[in-house]
Amino acid sequence: MSDQVPQGCPLTPPQLETIRWLSLGKTGEEIGEILGISRRAIERRLDRAKAVTGTYNRHGIVGFCLRKGWIT
């Protein structure tokens, strides 16, 4: 996955990477295994990303990022 953050995107590279995996249907536990971090760390990344974007759940953050063109 890319480490680049699209221009104007307020999310960090780790947050975007997590959201990209989420968009592929991976669970928090699966993403944690892929990235070598805990499920709780994944949840914290997503919580912070939701706060930054004003979204409320996993579907919301994925849809928001897709509409903005931050993930494909």
N, C-alpha and C positions, 0 to 999 in steps of 0.2 A: 504494500500500500504506500501511497505517496506521503512524503513528509511536508509537502508544500501546502500552505494555507492560501486559498484564493484571496485576491485583493478585496478588502472591505469585510472580510469574515472575522468576527470577533472571537471565534473559537480557537483553541490551541490545537496543534497537530495531534496530540494524544486523544483529545475529545473527538476530532474529526475521524480519526482512525477507528475509534470505538463505534461511532455512528455509522461508518461505512460497513463494519461487520454486522451491526444491528440491522442495517437495511438488507443484508443478505440472509436474514432470518436466523442469525445466531443468538443464542441466549446469553445472559450475563456470565453464566458459568462457562459456556463454550468460548466466549470471547476472552475470558480470563485465562483459560488454558492455552489458547492460541498466543496470547501476548505474554504469558508467563507471570500474570499478576492475579490477585485475588478477585473473587466476584464482588466483594465489597468495594474494592478500588474501582471496578467498572461502574458500580452504582454511583459512587461519588463523582466520577467523570460525567456521567449522564445527568446527575442532579445539577451540577454546575453548568453544564451546557443548556439544560432546560431553563435555568435561572437567567442566563445570558440572553437567550432567545425569546423568553416569555412563553414557552410551551409548557404543557402540563404532563405529558406522558411520552412513552417511547414512539408511538405512532406519530405523535405531533412533531417531535424533534426530527424524525426521519423525513416526514413530508415537508417540513419547513426548509430543511437543508436541501432537499431535492428541488423545491421551487426556486430557491435562491441560486441554485447551480453550484453549491459548495460540495456536493457529492454527486456521483453519477451512478 
